[in-house]
Amino acid sequence: MRRSLIFLSLAFIGLFHGFAEAQWRMQISTTTNYYDNLLRTYSPVRDYGFIPGADIAYTGKQVEVYYSSSFFGLVENRQYNYQYHEIGGNYFFTHRQTLNGVLGADYSIRKDRQDFDYYDFSQIHAYSDLKWYPLNWMMITGGLSAQYKMFPKVEEWDHVESWLYLTQSLFLKTRTTLRWGLDIRHRNFLPYMVAVESESNETSGNGWGRQLSNRYVQEELSSLWQWQLQLRIAQSLGRKLGGYTEFRHLNTPSGGNPYELEIDSFSPIDDYFGYSGNSWNTSLKYKISPAFWINGRFTLFSQEYLNRPVYLFDKETGSFLMDGEDYIILEPRREDRGTVLDITLGLDIARIFDRASNLGCSTTLTLRDNRSNDAYFSYKDSAFTFAVTYDFQW
């Protein structure tokens, strides 16, 4: 009991010290989108969307607690609308000016409409990030995180995911930055119970008879893991112009998502574990004035889906063709190749109303061309985004 009181007292003193000279910070944002191909399939679905959000944080010298919420809404396809909420905290530390980092944890929930409520989840997330300067021209960053994600409507999707990353950056006198990094991710699905129908011979008033009953067995989806290599060269080309070029290789040796159940599904669960591939992107940013800037980024990518065969699809009827009770498979795996072009014009203004605040506005045009060996997922897409963010402190 005495040890517990001492521990609680030290924790309270640490928390009080961490909140020394604390201040409130609030950020309000809204994003308006136009989607030329919302579902990214051969048949374009156009819609307008909006994402309002708000963050509030209480930040001290070493401790921060915050709450964040946002809402994703569409005008026509409202069945995809959802809301997201997150609450968390961070502890910041520094050692001899060469090592600093953060320890944090958060809890978040997502709530969808009734048609897609099987995507609802709650998540507990803990992480640690470190930044070390062994030399004044070198920086090494690393981190570890773990999250426990629960789907109340689809128990078999419950999983624990861990992530480990390491990055090294070199700052050269030519105002060049060289960076390489390695990420490793692992997803372990949790066991769940499944009812299995079985027959048994039982006696009744009329003699022997067969009875059907349910017994429960434990099952578990296969674990997933992957690694990603990142190589980047960034260059400052003066006080107003800078850019970088970057190559990423993503490899998923464990195979693809085991939960891709529908061949024409639109699923936010179809994430980075669903494929292996490469991407190369290059970006340039030009500062037009102290407040205005423009940024362009071009991406070239290739993706090989690991758990997604190519099914025979008829564009005229809009249906997948079958041979008896089975869908006709043309190729064992879906393969995509494509390009993405983003052009953004932005405005940043500091100290609005002569107080500690910032106003940011940006307009982005995105052009995507996806060429796939699967006719259903071969498409072009253009999207327009306008975002406004205002944050202030008091």
N, C-alpha and C positions, 0 to 999 in steps of 0.2 A: 504493500500500500504506500509506504514511504517513497519507494523508488518511482511509483506511478505519479505521485504528487510532484516529485522533483522533475520528472520528465515533462509533465504538463506545464510546470512553472517555466522551465527553460524554453519550451515551445511557445508559450505566451510572450515571453520576453523577446524571443527571436521574431515573432510575428509583429510585435509592437515596434521593434527596431526596423523591420523591413518596411513598415508603413510610415516611417518618419518622413516628413515633408511630402506626404501623399497628396495627390490631386485627382480630380475626376476628369475623365476623357470620354467624349461621346462622338460617334460617327453615324451619320445618316446618309444613306445611299439609295439610288434608284437606277435601274437599268431598263431600257426599252429595246426590244429586239424585233426584227422582221426576219422570218425564216422562209426561204424559198423552197426548202425541202426538209421539213421538220424531222421526219423519220429516216431520212437518208436511204431511200430505196428508189427503185426504177420509176415509181409513180409519185411525182412530187405532191406533198401536202403543205400548202402555204398557210402561215398563221402569224399573228402578232403576239408577242409575249412581254411580260413585265416582271421585274424582280426587285421589289422594295426590300430594304433591310435596315437594321439598326443595331449598333454595338455600343455598349456602355462599359467602362472599365474604371476601377479604382486602383491607381498605380502609386506605389511608394518607392523608396530607394532600392529595395531588393525584391519586393513582393507585388504581384498584380493579380487581381481577381476581376472577372469579366463575365458579361452575358451578351450573347449574340443571337439574332433571329433574322430569318429571311423567308420570303414567300415567292414561289415560282408559279406564275400564272399565265395561261394562254387564253386568247379571246374565243376561239372556235373549239379547239380540242381540250376542253376543260377537264376531261377525264385524267389527263396527265398532271394536273396541278397538285402541288404539295407544299408543305411548310416544314421549316427546319429550325431547331432551337439548340443552343449550346451554352453551357455554363462551365467555367473552368478557372484555373489559377496557375501562376508561374512564379518560380523563385529564381532570381538572377544572382550570379556570383562572379567575382573576379579574383584572380590570384597573380600578384606581381606584374600586372599589366600585360602579361604574355599569354594568359589563359583565362578565358571567360566562358560562361555557359549558362544554360537554363535547364531547370527541372520543372516539368509541368504535368498537369492531368486535367481532363475534361470529361464531361458527360453530355451526350447529344442524343436527340431523337428526331426522326423524320415521320411525318404523318401525311399519307396520301388520301386521295378520294376513294370511295367505296370500290369502284371498278378495279383499282390497282392497289388496294390496301395490303396485298401480300408483299409489297415492297416496303411497308412500314418497318422501322427498326429502332432500336435503342443501342447505344454504344458507350463503352467505358474505354478511355484512351489515356495511356501514360507514356511519357517520352523524356529523353535527355539529349541535349545538343551541346557539343563542345567546340570551341574555336581556339586553336593554339598557334602562336607565332614563334616558332623556334628561331627564326631569323627575321630581320626587318623586311626581307624581300620574299618571304615564304609564309603561307598560311595553310594549316591542316585543320579540316573540320570533320567531325564524325558525330554519329548519333545512333540511338537505339530507341525503338518505340514498340509498344504492344497494345493491341486493342481487342476487346471482346465485344462482338457484334451479335445481337439477338434479333431474330425475325419472329414476332409473335404469331403470324399467320402461317409461316412455313418453317417448321422446327428444324428440318434437315439442312437449312441454310445457315444455322447458327455456327459461328466459327471464331477461332482465335487467330489473329494475324500479327506477325512480328516483322520488323523491318530494321536492317542494319545498313548504314552507309558510311563511306569514307571518301573524302575529297582532298586533293592537294592542289594548291594554287601557287604559281610563281609569278612575281611582279618584276618585270625586266625594266632596265633603264630606257628602253625604246618605247615606253608606255604601252608595252604589250603584256597581256596576262595569259599564261598557259595554265590549263586546268585539266585534270583527269579525275574520274570518280568511279566508284563501284558501289552498286546497290544490290542487296540480297533480300528477298522477301519470301516468307513462308506462310501458308494458310492451312490451318488444321481444322477440319470440320468436326463437330461434336456428335457423339452417338445420339440416336433417336430411336423410338419404338415404332414398329410397324405391325399392324394386325394382319395375320395370315389365316385364311380359312382352312379348316381341316375337318376330316370326316372321322366319325367314331361309331362303332357298333354298340348299341345299347338296347336293353330289353324294355318293352312297354307292355301295356295291358294286352296287346294283340300278338306279343312275341317279339322277335328280334327286329330291329330296324336301324337304319342309318341316320345319324344325327350330325348336322353341321354346326361347328362351333369355331370361335376365334381364339387363336393364341397369339401372343405378342413376342416378336423377336427384335433383337437390337441390330440396327444397321448404321453405317457411317459412310459418307461420301469420301472419295479419295483425297488425300492431302495434295496441295499444290505448292510448288516453289519455283522461283525464277531468279535470274541475275541480270543486271543491266550495266553496261560499260558506257561511260560518257567521256568524250574528248572535246575540248573547246579551246579556241584561240580568239582572244578579244584584243582589239586594238583601238586606242584613242588616236583620232586623226586631227586633233586640234581641240580648241575650246568648245566648239559647237557640234562636232561630228565624231561619232564613234560607232563601233559595231563588233560583231562576233560571228564566227562560223562554228558549227557544232555537229558532231556525229554521235549517234546513240545506237547501240546494239542491244536488243532485248531478246533473251533466250529463256524459254519456259520448258525445261526438260521433262517436267512431270505430266505434260499433256494439258488439254484445255479445260474449260469450265464444265463440270459434270452436271450443271443444272440448266443447260440449254435444252429445254424440253420441247419447245415449239419451233418448227423450221422457219416460220415467218414472224418470230417474236420481236417486239421492240422492247428491249430490256436494259434498264440501267445497271443490272447486275453483270452484263456482258462487258467486263472491264479488262484491265491489263493482263490478267491471267488467261485470257482467251486466245492469245496468239503469241508468236515470236516474230521478230522482224528488225528492220533497220530504218533509221530516219536521219536525214541531214537537213539542217536548217541554217540559214544565214540571215542576219538582221542588221539594219542600219538605222541609227537615230540621229536626227538633226535638230538642233535647238535654234528655231527661227528667231526667237527673242527670249528675254529672261522668263517670259511666261508661256510662250507658244512653242510647241515641238511637234515633230512628225516622225513616225516610225514605220518602217516597212520590214516585213519578214516573209521569207519564202521557204517552204518545207517540201521536201521530196521524201516519200515514205514507201515502204513495202511491208506487208503483213501477211503471215501465213497462219490461218486459223487452225487450231489443233483438234477441235472437237466439233467441226462443222463441215459435213460433206456438201457437195454441190448437187442440188436436186434439180431434175428437169422441170422447167417453169415455162408456162405459156403466157406471154405478155398480153395476147389478145383476150383471153378469158380471165386473166389475173389469178391463175390457180396453178398449184403444183400437180403434176401428172402422176398417176399411180399405175402399178401393175398388180392388179388384184387388190390386196390389202396393204401393199408396201409402196412407199414412194420410190420413184426411179432415181437412182444415184448415177450422176454422170462422172464425177471425179471425187476422189476420197477427201479432198480438202479445198476449202475456199481460199483463194489467194487474191489479195488486193494490191494494186499499185496506184499511186496518185500524187497529186500536188495540192498544196494549200498556200494561198497568198493572202496576207493580212496587211492592210494599210490603216494606220491610226493617226488621227490628228488630235492633239491634246492641249489643254490649257490648265496651268497650275498657278494659283494666286495665294500668297501667304498673308497672314495677319489681316483677315477680313474684319471690318469694324474695329480696327486697331486693337485686336486682342489675339491671343495665341490660338490661331485657327488656320485652316487650309481649305481651299475650294478647288476641286479638280473636276474637269469636264473632258470627255473624250468621245470621239466618233470613230467607229471601226467598220471597215468593209472587208468581208471575208469571202474569198472565192475558192471553192473546193471542187476538184475533179477526181472522182474515184473510179478507177478502171478495174473491174473484177471479172474473174472467170465464172462467177455466179451472176446470171442475168438479173436476179432479184436485187442484188446489191451493187449493180453498176449504175452510177448516177452522177449528176452534177448538182452543186448547191451554191447558192449565194446568200449571205446573211448580212444584215446591217444592225449595228449596235450603237446606242447612245447612252452614256453613263454619266451620272453626276454624283459626286461624293463631297460631303462637307463634314469636317471634324473640328472640334474645338475642345479647349481645356478650361477648367476653372478650379 
